[in-house]
C-alpha cells in the first residue's frame, strides 16, 4: 500500500510557490492594464473626464477590481505621472548610458525625450494637467527631472566644462532646459492635434543654442576694472576682489548702489558674507556724502544693524545724506532686489565734509 503524502510535504510546497507566482504576475499585469488605460483616457480626454468607469472599460477589467489596486480615482491619478515619469527617465538613461561628453549626453537625452513623447503622446497632456489635478505627483516628477539634471551638470561644472557659470546658476539652466522641452513639444510635436516626430532641424537649433550658451556663457560679463576714489551715481561700476558694486539712478539727495552677487560673495552657509554687506553700506554712504560735500569726505563713525538674514539675492543699498555744519549724517538701508521684503541691514554714518572744490577737510 502506498503511503499518502502529507499536503504539507515538499510536493505541496512546489505546487504552492508557482501558484503564488502566477497570482503575483496576474496582479502586476492587471495593475499595468489599469495604468495604461488611465494614460490613454487622460491623454485623450483629460483628468476631469477620466472616470473609473471609462478606465476599467478601456482596460477590460471589472470596475470593482479597480479598488483592489487603487484606493480611489485620485490615488490612481497620483500614481499615474510618477509611473510614466519613471518610464521616461529609464528610457533616457538607457540612451545616454554610453555617451561620455556633457553635450553629447544632452543631445542624446533631448532626442530620447521627444522619441518617448512620439511613442507615448498621452504623456504630454498628463504632465501638463497634473499640476492642477495631481499636484503632488507633478512636483515629485519635476523634482526628479531637476535632480537628475543637477547631478549631471554638477559633474560637468566640477570638470570645468561650463566656463563662466557659477554653481548656483546651474539650477537656472536646468529649468530653461525643462521649459524648452515643454514648449518645443507644444509647437512641433502636437500641431493639429496629431503627434509626430521632432524634425531634425529643431534638434540642431536647440543644440546650437545650448552648446554655444553653455560654452561661452561667461563671455558677456561686464568688464571688471578697478577704480579709485569714492563711488558716485555719476561714475561707473566699482569693483573689488569679491564684489561688483554698480551705482544706479537715485532720487536727489540719495545714492543707490546695487551688488551683483557672485559665488565669491557667499559664505559657507550659502548666504552673502556680512563683510560684503558692510562694504556695500560704506560705498553707498560715501557716495551720498560725496553728493553733498562735492569733495572726498572722511568717515568718522559707522553703526550698523542686521534685522533680517541675508540670502544669495542681489542687493541694493539706498543712502540718504544730510549736512549739519561740517558734518554729514547718512542713513543707509539695504534690501534684496528680488528676495523677501524687509531690510537686510541698516546703518547710520557720520562724515567730515571736505571743502568744496579743494578736496581738503575743514579744520
Secondary structure, 3 states (H helix, E strand, C coil): CCCCCCCCCHHHHHHHHHHHHHHHHHHHHHHHHHHHHHHHHHHHHCHHHCCHHHHHHHHCCCHHHHHHCCCCHHHHHHHHHHHHHHHHHHHHHHHHCCCCCHHHHHHHHHHHHHHHHHHCCHHHHHHHHHHHHCHHHHHHHHHHHHHHHHHHHHHHHHCCCCCCCCHHHHHHHHHHHHHHHHHHHHHHHCHHHCCCCCCHHHHHHHHHHHHHHHHCCCCCCCCCCCCCCCCCCCCCCEECCCCEEEEECCCCCEEEEEEECCHHHECCCCCECHHHHHHHHHHHHHHHHHHHHCCCCEEEEEEEECCCCCCCCCEEEEEEEEEECCEEEEEEEEEECCCCCCCCEEEEEEEECECCCCCCECC
